[in-house]
Amino acid sequence: MPKRLSRNNHNLPTDLGLVLVFIIVLAAPLLAAAAASLPRAVRAIIEGPRYRYGRWGIMAQDIRTGETLYAYNADQLFGPASVTKLFTAAAALDRLGPDYRFRTPLYRSGEISGEI
């Protein structure tokens, strides 16, 4: 007797993989069109007044071909603060342990008037 199809007969990783491939194949032309307008949109943001003191380096590549889709100061060297903080935090966690607590003393001079 043939097995009745049910949700339990599906291989979830295979099904998800097929759906992902289908989405990628359909989305590729849309992504290419979006990449064409990316430079104008990106430059409008990074050259705007909000980020006038910022320093940007951007590189977007096609994951399949390695072709550079967009580059802005891609040849410059940066030490991004958000990434650098991760190394510092990891080193402190490794050296001091997860239960370590920093003590921050508070000093004052002069009289204190009123409540704090």
C-alpha positions in Angstrom: 0.0 0.0 0.0 1.5 3.4 -1.0 2.3 5.9 1.8 -0.1 8.7 2.3 1.5 12.1 1.8 1.6 14.1 4.9 3.8 16.8 6.5 5.8 14.1 8.1 6.9 12.6 4.8 8.8 15.8 3.7 12.4 16.4 4.3 12.4 19.9 5.8 16.1 20.8 4.9 15.5 19.7 1.3 12.2 21.5 1.0 13.7 24.7 2.5 16.7 24.4 0.1 14.4 24.1 -2.9 12.4 27.1 -1.8 15.6 29.1 -1.3 16.9 28.2 -4.7 13.6 29.2 -6.3 13.6 32.5 -4.5 17.2 33.2 -5.5 16.6 32.4 -9.1 13.5 34.7 -9.2 15.1 37.4 -7.2 18.4 37.7 -9.2 17.0 40.0 -11.9 15.4 42.2 -9.2 18.7 42.4 -7.3 20.6 43.3 -10.4 18.2 46.2 -11.0 18.4 47.3 -7.4 22.2 47.3 -7.6 22.2 49.6 -10.5 20.4 52.3 -8.4 22.5 51.6 -5.3 25.3 54.1 -6.0 23.0 57.1 -6.2 21.0 56.0 -3.1 24.1 55.2 -1.0 25.9 58.4 -1.9 22.8 60.4 -1.0 23.0 59.0 2.5 26.7 59.0 3.2 27.3 62.4 1.7 24.3 64.0 3.5 24.7 66.4 6.4 24.0 63.7 9.1 27.2 61.9 8.2 29.4 64.9 7.2 32.2 63.8 9.6 31.9 60.1 8.8 34.4 58.1 6.8 32.9 55.3 4.7 34.3 52.3 2.9 31.8 50.1 1.1 32.3 47.1 -1.2 29.5 44.9 -2.5 30.3 41.8 -4.5 28.3 39.2 -6.4 28.5 36.1 -4.2 28.6 33.7 -7.2 31.0 35.5 -9.5 33.0 37.7 -7.2 32.3 40.7 -9.5 32.3 44.0 -7.7 28.9 45.5 -7.9 29.6 48.7 -5.9 32.7 50.2 -4.4 33.2 53.4 -2.5 36.6 54.0 -0.8 37.1 50.3 -1.0 40.9 50.6 -1.2 41.1 52.6 2.0 42.1 51.0 5.4 39.7 51.4 8.3 39.7 50.4 11.9 35.9 50.4 12.5 35.1 51.1 16.1 32.2 48.7 16.3 34.4 45.8 15.2 37.3 46.9 17.3 35.1 46.9 20.4 34.3 43.3 19.8 38.0 42.3 20.1 38.4 44.4 23.2 35.3 42.9 24.8 36.3 39.4 23.9 39.8 39.8 25.3 38.4 41.2 28.6 35.8 38.4 28.8 38.6 35.8 28.2 41.0 37.4 30.7 38.6 38.5 33.5 35.8 36.0 33.1 32.0 36.5 32.8 31.4 37.2 36.5 34.0 40.1 36.7 32.5 43.4 37.7 34.3 46.7 37.2 34.4 49.0 40.2 34.1 52.7 39.4 35.0 54.9 42.3 33.4 58.3 42.6 35.5 61.2 44.1 34.4 64.7 44.9 35.8 67.8 46.4 33.9 70.5 48.2 30.6 70.4 49.9 27.4 68.8 48.5 24.3 70.8 48.9 20.9 69.3 48.6 20.1 65.7 47.7 21.9 63.7 45.1 
